Amino acid sequence: MPGMPNAATAHNVSLASDEIRLLLQSLDHCLATCNKKAAGKAGPCEDCDRARALRQRLAKQIGA
């Protein structure tokens, strides 16, 4: 996605556990409502792959 930072330009951000939980809920909603999946397009979705990876990293932070 254009404008998205990659690993070389990553930033550290401090978030409270409740903020991380909110982000996890948002990512779950995003993954459940993927436009590509809804359009019936087969194959991997880069945005969904990134969202899943981010969700896993955030979940580790709060032990979810």
C-alpha positions in Angstrom: 0.0 0.0 0.0 1.5 3.4 -0.9 2.5 5.5 2.0 2.7 2.5 4.4 6.0 2.4 6.3 8.1 -0.7 5.8 10.4 -2.3 8.3 13.2 0.1 7.4 11.0 3.1 8.4 9.1 1.6 11.3 8.3 3.8 14.3 7.9 2.8 18.0 4.6 3.8 19.5 3.5 3.2 23.1 -0.1 2.1 23.5 -2.1 1.1 26.5 -3.6 -2.4 26.6 -7.1 -1.1 26.0 -5.9 0.8 22.9 -4.3 -2.4 21.6 -7.5 -4.3 22.2 -9.4 -1.6 20.2 -6.9 -2.0 17.3 -7.3 -5.8 17.5 -11.1 -5.4 17.2 -10.6 -3.0 14.2 -8.3 -5.5 12.5 -10.8 -8.3 13.1 -13.5 -6.2 11.5 -11.2 -5.3 8.6 -10.3 -8.9 7.9 -14.0 -10.0 8.1 -15.1 -7.4 5.6 -12.3 -7.6 3.0 -13.5 -6.0 -0.2 -11.5 -8.4 -2.4 -13.0 -11.4 -0.6 -16.5 -9.9 -0.8 -16.0 -9.4 -4.6 -15.3 -13.2 -4.9 -11.7 -12.7 -6.1 -9.5 -15.6 -5.5 -6.0 -15.5 -4.2 -4.1 -13.7 -1.5 -4.9 -10.2 -0.5 -1.8 -8.2 0.5 -3.7 -5.9 2.8 -5.3 -8.9 4.6 -1.9 -10.5 4.9 -0.4 -7.4 6.5 -3.4 -7.0 8.8 -3.1 -10.6 10.0 0.6 -10.1 10.7 0.0 -6.8 12.5 -2.8 -8.4 14.5 -0.5 -11.2 15.6 2.2 -8.7 16.7 -0.3 -6.6 18.7 -1.9 -9.7 20.3 1.5 -10.8 21.5 2.0 -7.4 23.2 -1.0 -8.0 25.5 -0.9 -11.8 25.6 -4.2 -12.3 23.7 
